[in-house]
């Protein structure tokens, strides 16, 4: 059940390619399109870039589980430079908080608690405006300081600065090319679309479907929730790196998403098959149920 590294790097390559396509779309198309069409293209391109930023981000998760290369040191360096360079962290830092999430999913020691939020208008506005991202960063920083991980904290600051420089360079390059709209598109994608998608995806993966908005899960116990989503092209794309089969990942975090087909087939012949079927749903169905509960609550 070793990772199929060729598939992993093919998928990472596609993410980078599609990011480049999105970044160039507005500067190129604005040369020939009328103003109204260019404005519409800015919105579409921002959604496209944000989507592929979200997709690439999930490979930082694969790096944390040492699924990019067979040697950990090589894996961590590749993860830092080909994934985390855009997201203000490092493979080692994320691994520390993420493995705590695996050990404490649903309890009060969990380090990834976005699923405590319901899909209310207010929470989505917090996601789109970057407020929720700031809350997560402050929470993670507090967690590191609590456990006196000064080395991780300092490396996290350097990683954040590196990411700021990279994004600033992209924006500066687009401005230097004479494309203010292209620069605006990148800012919207990074600052609004990507945080929104990451927030919604986490809530849909882990939140209790029937939980009302007024429950404070920092006080009450949420409990562990995982789901299996569809295996069609839309589900696989939105759940890049196997996140559409997130239940399997939480059952055995060491197994790469490139092996989930074999893992699922094996488990379907065990007593766990019933639990797998009970957790199976679609992104659309789960999203609609969570929206309905948010309106009621």
C-alpha positions in Angstrom: 0.0 0.0 0.0 2.9 2.4 -0.7 1.9 5.7 -2.3 1.9 5.9 -6.0 4.2 8.9 -6.2 3.8 9.4 -9.9 0.1 10.0 -9.5 0.7 12.4 -6.5 3.2 14.5 -8.5 1.0 14.4 -11.6 -1.9 15.9 -9.5 0.4 18.5 -7.9 1.6 19.5 -11.4 -1.9 19.9 -12.6 -2.7 22.2 -9.7 0.3 24.4 -10.5 -0.6 24.4 -14.2 -4.2 25.4 -13.6 -3.1 28.2 -11.2 -0.8 29.6 -14.0 -3.7 29.4 -16.5 -5.9 31.3 -14.1 -3.3 33.9 -13.4 -2.7 34.6 -17.1 -6.3 34.4 -18.2 -7.3 38.0 -17.3 -4.2 39.7 -18.6 -4.4 37.9 -21.9 -8.2 38.0 -22.4 -8.5 41.7 -21.4 -6.5 42.6 -24.5 -9.4 41.4 -26.8 -12.6 41.3 -24.6 -14.9 44.3 -24.0 -14.9 45.8 -20.5 -18.1 44.0 -19.3 -16.8 40.6 -20.4 -13.5 41.3 -18.7 -15.2 42.1 -15.4 -17.1 38.9 -15.6 -13.9 37.1 -16.4 -12.2 38.5 -13.2 -14.9 36.8 -11.1 -14.6 33.5 -12.9 -10.8 33.6 -12.9 -10.8 34.4 -9.2 -13.0 31.4 -8.5 -10.8 29.2 -10.7 -7.6 30.3 -9.0 -9.1 30.0 -5.5 -10.4 26.5 -6.4 -6.9 25.3 -7.4 -5.3 27.0 -4.5 -7.6 24.9 -2.3 -6.8 21.8 -4.3 -3.0 22.3 -4.0 -3.4 23.1 -0.2 -4.7 19.5 0.3 -1.3 18.2 -0.8 0.2 19.9 2.1 -1.9 17.5 4.1 -0.3 14.6 2.1 3.1 16.0 2.8 2.3 16.0 6.6 1.6 12.2 6.2 4.9 11.7 4.3 3.1 10.7 1.1 5.1 12.9 -1.3 8.4 10.9 -1.1 9.7 7.8 0.6 12.3 9.7 2.7 10.8 12.0 5.3 13.5 14.7 4.9 13.0 14.8 1.1 9.2 14.7 1.6 9.3 17.7 3.9 11.5 19.8 1.7 9.3 19.0 -1.4 6.2 19.9 0.6 7.7 23.1 1.8 8.7 24.3 -1.7 6.0 23.0 -3.9 3.0 23.4 -1.6 3.4 25.3 1.7 5.3 28.1 0.0 1.9 29.5 -0.9 0.2 29.0 2.5 2.5 30.4 5.2 3.4 27.2 7.0 5.8 24.3 6.7 5.3 20.5 6.5 6.7 20.0 10.0 4.5 22.7 11.6 1.4 21.5 9.9 2.2 17.9 10.8 2.4 18.8 14.5 -1.1 20.4 14.7 -2.6 18.0 12.2 -1.6 14.8 14.0 -3.2 16.2 17.2 -6.3 16.6 15.1 -6.2 12.9 14.2 -5.7 11.9 17.8 -8.5 14.2 19.2 -11.1 14.6 16.4 -14.3 15.7 18.0 -13.0 16.4 21.5 -11.8 19.5 23.2 -8.1 18.9 22.4 -8.7 19.0 18.6 -6.5 21.6 16.9 -8.6 21.8 13.7 -12.1 23.0 14.8 -13.5 24.8 11.8 -16.3 22.3 11.9 -17.5 23.9 15.1 -18.9 26.6 12.8 -22.3 26.2 11.1 -22.9 27.3 7.5 -24.5 30.6 8.5 -24.3 33.8 6.5 -22.1 35.4 9.3 -19.6 32.5 9.3 -19.4 32.5 5.5 -18.7 36.3 5.6 -16.0 35.7 8.2 -14.5 33.1 5.8 -14.6 35.4 2.7 -13.1 38.4 4.5 -10.3 36.4 6.0 -11.4 36.9 9.6 -11.8 33.1 10.1 -8.3 32.5 8.7 -6.9 35.1 11.2 -8.7 33.3 14.0 -7.2 30.0 13.0 -3.7 31.4 12.8 -4.0 33.0 16.2 -5.4 29.7 17.7 -2.5 27.7 16.2 0.0 30.2 17.4 -1.5 30.0 20.9 -1.4 26.2 20.7 2.3 26.3 19.8 3.1 28.7 22.6 1.1 26.7 25.1 3.3 23.7 24.4 6.5 25.8 24.2 7.3 24.9 20.6 9.5 28.0 20.1 11.3 26.5 17.1 8.1 25.7 15.3 6.8 29.2 16.1 9.9 30.9 14.7 9.9 28.7 11.6 6.2 29.5 11.1 6.9 33.2 11.1 9.6 32.7 8.5 7.2 30.6 6.4 4.5 33.3 6.6 6.9 35.9 5.5 8.0 33.7 2.6 4.4 33.3 1.5 3.8 37.0 1.7 6.8 37.6 -0.6 5.6 35.0 -3.1 2.1 36.4 -3.3 3.4 39.9 -3.5 5.7 38.9 -6.3 2.8 37.5 -8.3 0.8 40.7 -7.8 3.8 42.9 -8.6 4.5 40.8 -11.8 0.9 41.2 -13.0 1.0 45.0 -12.3 4.4 45.2 -14.1 2.7 43.5 -17.1 0.1 46.3 -17.0 -2.8 44.1 -15.7 -4.4 45.7 -12.7 -7.4 43.5 -13.1 -5.1 40.4 -13.2 -3.5 41.5 -9.9 -7.0 42.2 -8.4 -8.1 38.7 -9.5 -5.2 37.1 -7.7 -5.9 39.1 -4.5 -9.6 38.1 -4.5 -8.7 34.4 -5.1 -6.2 34.3 -2.3 -8.0 36.5 0.2 -11.6 35.4 -0.4 -12.3 32.4 -2.6 -9.7 30.0 -1.2 -10.6 30.7 2.5 -14.2 30.2 1.8 -13.7 26.9 0.0 -11.4 25.6 2.7 -13.9 26.6 5.4 -16.9 25.0 3.7 -15.0 21.8 2.9 -14.0 21.3 6.5 -17.5 21.9 7.8 -19.0 19.5 5.3 -16.5 16.8 6.2 -16.7 16.9 9.9 -19.7 18.7 11.3 -22.8 16.9 12.7 -25.5 17.4 10.1 -28.3 18.1 12.6 -26.2 20.4 14.9 -27.9 23.8 15.4 -25.8 27.0 15.2 -26.3 27.9 18.8 -24.4 24.9 20.2 -21.0 26.0 21.5 -18.7 23.0 20.8 -15.9 24.6 22.8 -18.0 23.7 25.8 -20.1 20.8 24.6 -18.5 17.7 23.0 -19.0 17.5 19.3 -17.8 13.9 18.8 -15.9 12.5 15.8 -17.7 12.7 12.4 -16.3 11.6 9.1 -17.9 11.0 5.7 -17.5 9.3 2.4 -18.4 11.4 -0.6 -18.9 10.5 -4.2 -16.2 9.1 -6.5 -17.2 10.9 -9.6 -15.1 13.6 -11.3 -16.7 16.5 -9.4 -16.3 14.9 -6.0 -12.8 13.8 -6.8 -11.8 17.3 -7.9 -13.3 19.2 -5.0 -12.0 16.5 -2.7 -8.5 16.6 -4.2 -5.9 14.3 -2.6 -8.6 11.9 -1.6 -10.5 14.2 0.7 -13.8 12.9 -0.8 -12.9 9.6 1.0 -12.0 11.3 4.2 -13.4 8.5 6.4 -10.8 6.1 5.0 -8.1 8.6 5.8 -9.1 8.9 9.4 -9.3 5.1 9.8 -5.7 4.8 8.6 -3.9 8.1 8.2 -0.7 6.4 6.9 -2.3 5.3 3.7 -2.0 7.6 0.6 -5.1 8.7 -1.2 -3.7 6.9 -4.3 -4.5 3.6 -2.5 -8.1 4.5 -1.3 -9.7 2.4 -4.1 -7.9 -0.8 -2.8 -8.5 0.2 0.8 -12.2 0.8 0.3 -12.6 -2.5 -1.7 -10.9 -4.5 1.1 -13.0 -2.8 3.9 -16.2 -3.4 2.0 -15.7 -7.1 2.7 -15.3 -6.6 6.4 -17.8 -5.7 9.2 -16.9 -2.1 8.7 -18.8 -2.1 5.4 -22.0 -1.1 7.2 -20.4 1.9 8.8 -19.0 2.9 5.5 -22.4 2.9 3.9 -23.9 4.8 6.8 -21.4 7.6 6.3 -21.8 7.8 2.5 -23.3 11.0 1.1 -22.7 13.6 -1.5 -21.2 17.1 -1.2 -24.4 18.6 -2.4 -26.6 16.7 0.0 -24.5 17.4 3.0 -24.2 21.1 2.1 -27.9 21.5 1.7 -28.6 19.8 5.1 -26.0 22.0 6.8 -27.5 25.1 5.2 -31.0 24.1 6.3 -29.9 23.6 9.9 -28.0 27.0 9.8 -31.3 28.7 8.7 -33.2 27.0 11.5 -30.6 27.8 14.1 
